[in-house]
Amino acid sequence: MDDLKLFKGGEGINDDDAYKIWIRTSERYAENASGVSIEILNSPKPTSILNMVEFPTLQLNTKITNVITGGNNV
């Protein structure tokens, strides 16, 4: 996603605000998910929102029965 530079330059939200929105969106997804969660990955960094927020939140969610990952895991 970083390569897309979705929040660089121009009008609208800045990088910091976009990051905060993405964190909260991922957290809410993980908190409200149920059943099997499927994560499609492309070499996420250890400090990625997926690794720092979403996956730990899924692990704490008692409504999740399994987390399946696919793609280029590191």
N, C-alpha and C positions, 0 to 999 in steps of 0.2 A: 504494500500500500504506500509506503514511503516514496517509492519510485514514481508513483503517479502524481506526486506534488499537488494533491487536491486542494491544499490550503495555502499555497504560496502566492503571494502578491495579490493585487487587485482588491476588490471590495469583499466584505463578508467577514467570516470568523478567522481568527489568527491560529497559528499552530498550537499554542497553549490551550486555547478554548476547545479546539478540535480534539486534542488529546483527552481533555477532561470529559467531553461528550462521549468519546469512544470508550473510555474507562467505565463510565456509568452505564452505557448501553450494554457492554459486555457483562458487567456485573448483574444487571437486571435480567438479562437473558439467562444467565447461569442460575440465578436465584429462583426463577420461575419455570425453568425447564423441568420436564419429567420424562421418565422412561429412558430410552437410549439417546445419548447425545453423540452426534457425528461431527467431528472437527476435521476440516480439510486444511492442511498446513503446507507451507512452502518455506522450510528452514527457518522457523521462528527463532528469534534471538532469546537467550535466557531472560532478558529483561523486557520481553514483549508483554503486551497487555494479556495475551493468551496465557502465558506462563506465570505472570505475576498476579493476575486478577481472575480471569475467567476459569481456568482449570482448577485452581484451589477452591473457588466458589462452587464449582460443580461437584468437587469431592465432598464438600460439606452439605450438599443438598441431598436430603434423604429421599427425595422423589426420583432421583437419578438411579437407574439400575445398572448402567454401563456407559463408559465413554469410549468411543471408537475413533481412532485417529487415522488419517490417510494423507498421502502426499509425501513431501520431502521432509521427514522429521529429522531433527538434529538432537 
